């Protein structure tokens, strides 16, 4: 049995760390001042691009659930985005490392 963790597990850990770092930067450090904060938020939390329209649709149906729909979709989509990037980076690294003979 191989004691090494599977690539998707490493990607999960990396995605969780990247999401935590992005949230820390956006909500604690506040880079870019007031206007620049919007750019940093969208760049580091790309789930907001899809989460905001979803929250608008939820607001039409159940106004009280808009906030829950917004933040859960932003966090979930951003996590899956970071997971996909991390998984692709890990797979690429393993492919090139095995191809080069390491």
N, C-alpha and C positions, 0 to 999 in steps of 0.2 A: 504494500500500500504506500502510495506517495504522500508524504506528510505536507507537501506544498499545497497552499490554498489554491483553489480554482481561480481562473482569471476574473470571472464575474464577481467573486467575493472581494478581490482586490479593487475592482472597479466600484463596487458598492461602498467600500471604505473610502476610496478616493472621492467619489461623488458626495458622500456625506461630509467629508472634510472641505471640499470646494464650496458646497452649499453653506456650510458654517462660516467659512472665510468670507464669502460674498455677503452674507447677512451681517457679519461683523463690520465689514467695510461700509456697507450702505447705511446701516442703522446706528452704528456707534461712531465711526470716524467722520462720516458726512463729508466726503470729498467734493470739491467743486462749488461750494456755496449753495444758494437756493436754486438757481437755474441749472447749474451743472449737476445737481443731485438727480434730476430726472434722467439725464443721460447715463449716469453711473448706475442708476436703478435698472434701467432697461438693458444696459450692457451686461451687468452682473447677474440679473434675475430675468433671463429671457422669457420665462413663463408669463411675465406680465403682458407680453404682446398678445398672447392668446387668452390670458386670464381676465383681462379687462373687458373684452367683448362678451365673454361668457357671463361675467358678473352683471353686465347690462341686461342680458336676456333673463337672468335669474331675478333681477330687480323688477322686471315687468310682471313676473309670476308671483314672487314672494319677496317683497321688499326687505323683510327682516333677515332673509338668508343671503343677501348680497355679500356682506362682509365675509361670511364663512366660505361662500363659493369663490370669492376673489382670492383670499389668502391660501385656501387649500389648493386651488388650481395653480396659483403662482408657484407655490413651494413644490407641488408634485411635478409640474412640467419642467421646472428648473432642475429638480433632482434628476429626472429622466434624461434631460439634456446633458448634464454633467456626467451621468452614468454612461451614456453613449460615447461621449468624447473620451472618457477614461478607458472604457473597454476597447475602443479603437486604438488608443495609444498603447495600451498594454499588449494587444494582439500584434500591432505593428512592431513594437520593440522585440517581442518574442520571435516573430518571423525573421526580422533582420538579424537578430543575435544568432539564431540557429543557421541562417543562411551564410553568415560570416564565419561560422565554426566555433563560436564561443560557447 
